Amino acid sequence: MPELPEVETIRLGLSKVILNKKITDFEKRDVKVVQLEPKDIEGYQITKIERQAKILIFHLLHHVISTEMEKSSDKRSLDSARDDKILLVHLKMTGQLIWEADPGVTAFELKKRRSTTLTAVTQRVTGGHPSPDWVAKLPNAYTRAILHFDDGSVLFFNDLRRFGYMKMYDLSVISNGSEKSHGRKDLSPPSPTANGGFGMARDDISKIPELAKLGPEPFSKDFTAEYLMRRASKIPNRKIKQFITDQEIISGVGNIYVDEALFYAKISPLRPVREIKLSEWKKTRDSVIKALEMGLKFGGSSEDTYVDAFGNQGEMNKHTNVYRHTGADCPDSCGGTIKRVTLGGRGTHFCPGCQK
């Protein structure tokens, strides 16, 4: 499953090519994965893409011009924001987001377009589970939804195993204490906010069920050693690796980065959290951030050229110390050998020689 650095890389890639584009048509091809209808999203503009944990958050805005506004002398009020919405996309194990400037291009044609020009190398931006679909002609049997934009470009949502999802939330409904918006008949305009705009504040977005249960982001001010120790006191027997990968405790940290973080901190993944001292929590906190920064620098599976998208799944694996290095000598020369065990159903890599 893509972790925080991979999903952040996808967010950055898509932000370069679809921001401020209007969705003119929406094709729903899977009722399980795609939990919204075309009427819920058509006519909306993508104004911002955020990420929380491993979830992509697309901010949507609908501009309408009413008869009353057309008569108004205040031309600035003619373009009025209405029905702010949030589209959540979770790629899970095999999800992909593939933006294409020229829909229907074959793999051969896409490869021929490679050149030194910016236009040529940005014909397709891809992210998620690596597969030949990154360069194949789309849509195909695994395409679950297609967003068509006003400039003729498209965004495909593919998912081989159908574990991912697309969900829509109406911000005005959530602001009033409700939850889901899709299927709701009355989509009346939200009330103006304090700053004169429409929609809801940042803290209201956290009321969305999928986001409400998530722990703090590792790069946020809430992610502290004291916070970790306080949460650990409630589940003292849990192993530290399982503790860190719990998304309700820390958002976005998965298997690769927790193995690396615990190696940096010199803490065994098998230790129960009741044994971890505050000084070790401080090391753990700093090491999680260090591992994620490495992932952001070298990793991520979102690429925007044919060769990279087809053959390069990111550089992070070339820079790991213990992850998938079973049997290798400890890179810190402690004399130990990297060991692999299964913990909570996940392969876990560490050095018994220096991680205590």
N, C-alpha and C positions, 0 to 999 in steps of 0.2 A: 504494500500500500504506500502511495506517496506520503512523505512526511512533510513537516513544516517547510524545509528549504525547497523541496520539489514543488509544492503547491504555491509557494511564494514566487518561484521562478515562472510558473505558469501565469500567475496574476500579472507579473511585470510584462511578460510577453504579450498577453492579450490586451493589456492597457495601452500598448503602443498602436494597436490596430483597430479596436472596436469602440473606444470611448467616443461619446457624442453621436454615435450612429443610431438611426431609428430602425426599429424592428418592423418591417412591413408585412412579413408573413411568417407563420410558425407552423411547422409540421410535427405533429405528435405521432410517433410510430410505436410507442410502447406504453401501455396504461399502467404497468407496475412501476417502471423507472421514472416516467414523466408524470408528475402529479399536478398538472395544471392543464388548462384548455387554451386553444389559440386566442380566444376572446380576452383572456386574462393578460396577455402580453403584447399582442399586436398593437402598433401605434405608439409604443413606449420607446423612450430613448435611454441608452445606457450612459449614465452620468458619472459613475464611479465604480471601481472594482476593489473590494477589500478582501481580506482573508482573516479568518479566526480559526485557530487550530488547523485542521486539514480541509476546512470548508471555504469555498469561494462564495463571496457575497456580492451580487450584482445589484447596484442601485438603479432603479428605473423611474423615469419621470414622463408624465403624459402632458403635453401642452394642448390646451383647447382655447378656442376663441368664441366666446358667447356673443349673441346678438346685442346684449346690453353693453358689452365691452367695445364692440365695433362702433357703437354710437358715442362712446366716451371720448372726450377731448384729450384725455391722458393716454397718449399712445404707449407709454411705458407699461400700462396695465393690460394691453391687448393680449399679450402672451402670458397666460396664467397657468401656473403649475397645478396639476390635478392628479389625485389618486397615486401618490407615491407608493411604490411597491418594492419589495425585495425578492430577488430570485436567488435561492440557495442551490449550489451545485456541489455534490460530494462525489468524487471519482471512485472512492473505495479501492477495490483491488485491480480492476481492469478498465476503469473509465478513461476516456480520452476527450479532449476538446481540440478540435482541428478547425482553424479559421482558414478560409480560402478566398483569395481575391478574385480568382477566376473559377467559378464552380464547374465541375465536370472535367477538369484537366487530368489526363492520364499520367501515370508514373513516368513514362518515357518523355512526354512533353515537359513535365515538370523538371526532369533532370536536364533536358536540353536548354532550359532557360537560365541555368546557372551562369553568372557572369560577375563582373565587378560592380555592376550598377545596383543601387539600393532597391529599385523596383524589381529587378530580377530575383534577388535573394529573399524577398519578402512576399512571394506568391502564396506561401503557406506557412502558418505558425501553428505548431503542434505542442501538445503537452499531455502527460499522463502515462498510462501503461504503454511501453514501447512495443510496437508490432508493425508488420508490413502496412497496416492501415494508415500509418503516418505518411506514406507516399503512394498509396493505392488510389484508384479512382473511387470517389464517393458520390452519393451514399452507397452503402452496402448492407448486408444482412444484419450487421451489428450496430447500425445507425439507429439511435433511439429517438432523436429529435434533431430538427434543423431550424436554425434561426436565419431568416433572410433579411439583409439590411438594405437601406435605401440607396446605397452606392453600388448594389449588385453583388457584394461579397456575402459569404455565408459562414455560419459557425455550426459545425457538426458535433453532436454529442454521441460518441460511440461507447458501448459497454458490452464486452464479450459475455461476461458472466452475470450481468444484470444485478450487481450488488449496489451500484451507485444510485443517485437520485437527483431529480430536479423538483424543487418545491417553491411555491409562490406564497408570499405573505403581503397583505395589504397593511401598510403602516398605520393608516387611520384606524383600522379595526383593532390592531394591537394596542395602540395608544389609548383606546377606550376600554381595554381590559379583556378583549377577546383574543383568539389565536389565528386560525387559518383564514385566508381570504378567498382561496379558489372555491368556486361553487357558490359564493355569496352573491345574491341578486342585486342588493342595494350597494352600489359602489359610489356613494355620495362623496363630495369633496371633503377632505379633512379640514379642520379648523386651522386658521393661521397660527404659527408659532410666535414666540416672543420677539423673534427677529424679523417678523413680517413675512417669512416664507411659509411653506406648507410641509406637511409630513411630520416626522417625529425626531426628537433629539437622539444623540448617540446612545444614551443610557436606555432609551426605549427599545432600541434594536436588540439589546441584551435580553429583552423579554421574549424574543422568539425562542420556542422550546428547544430547538437544536443548539442554540447558542447559550441559553440560560444555564444549562447544566455543565458548561465547560469551565475548567479552572483558568487561572490567569495565564496570559501569554508570557513566555520566558523572558522577553525583552521589556516587559512592563515593570512599573515601580512596585507592583504588588507581589512580584516573584522574589521573595526574600528568604534568607535562611530561617528567620523566625517563623515565617508562614509555613515553610516545609516542616519544621519541628512541631508546630502546633497541629498540623494535619496528621503527622505521623503518630502523635500521641493518641489519636482516636482509633488507629489500626496498628497497634504495636508489633504484631506478629508478621506483618506483611514483609516480604523480601523487598529490598530497596529498588531493584530493577522493576518489579511489578508496580511498586509505588509510583515511580517516576513516569512510567508509561500509561498510567491511569489518566485518561483525558479529563476527568472531573477534578483532578488535582493539578495537573499541568497540561496546557493545551499544546498539541502538535508534536510532542516528542515521542519518537518511535524506536524501533529495535536498533537500527544502525547507530543512532546518535546517543542512546543511553549506554550502549556498550562502550563507545568511545569516551563519553563523559566520565563514566566510572573508572576507566583506565587513567584518564587525566587526574582524577581525584584520588587514585590509589585505594579505592574501596571495592571490596568484593561484591558482585551482584547478588550473592547468596545471603548476605547479612540481613537479619531482620531490622526494621527501622528503629526498634526500641533501643538498639545498641549504638545508634549514630549520635554522636555528640554535636553540639552547636557548631564547633569549629569545623567539623566534617561536613555539616550541612552547608556551611559557607563555601567550602571547597566544591561541594556538589553543585551548588547554584552557579558558581563561576565556571565550572567545567561544562555544565549543560550549555551555557551561553557560548563558550569557546567551541564546542562541538558543532552547534548550529551555525555559528559564523563560518566555520570551515565548510559546512555543507552549502551555505549560501555562496561561498567563494568558488567552490569547485563542483558542486553537485547540481541537482535539478535535472528534470527530464523534459524540459520545454526548449525546443530548438526551432530556428526559423530558416534553416536551409536544408536542401535535400540530403546531402551527405551526412550532416550532423544528426538530423532527425532519424535517418535510417540506421546509422552505424555508431553513433556516439550517445550513450545514455547518461552522460555526466562524468565528471572526473573524481567524484568523492571516493570511490572504491580504490583509487590509486593512492589515497592519502590517509587511509584508515590504519590504525595501529593494531587492533585486535579483531575487528569484525571480518569474518571469513579468512582468518589467518591461522586456523587450527594447525597445531604441530610446529609452527614457526617459533624461533627464538624470540624472547621478549625484546622489543625494539629499544627498551631502556637498559638493556644489558644487565638485568638483575640475575641472570642465570636460569630464569624460569622459561617454561614453554607454554605457548598459548593453548588454552583448553576450550573445548566446546561442550556445553551441557544444555539440556532442555529445561526451561523454566517457564511455567505457565503456558506450555505449548509452543514456546518460541525458542529458537536457537540462540544461545547466549555465549559470548566469547569473552574471555578474560585471562589474565595472567595470575595463576595461584602464587607465584613467587613474590610479587610486589603489591598485589591487590589484597588487602586484608580486611 
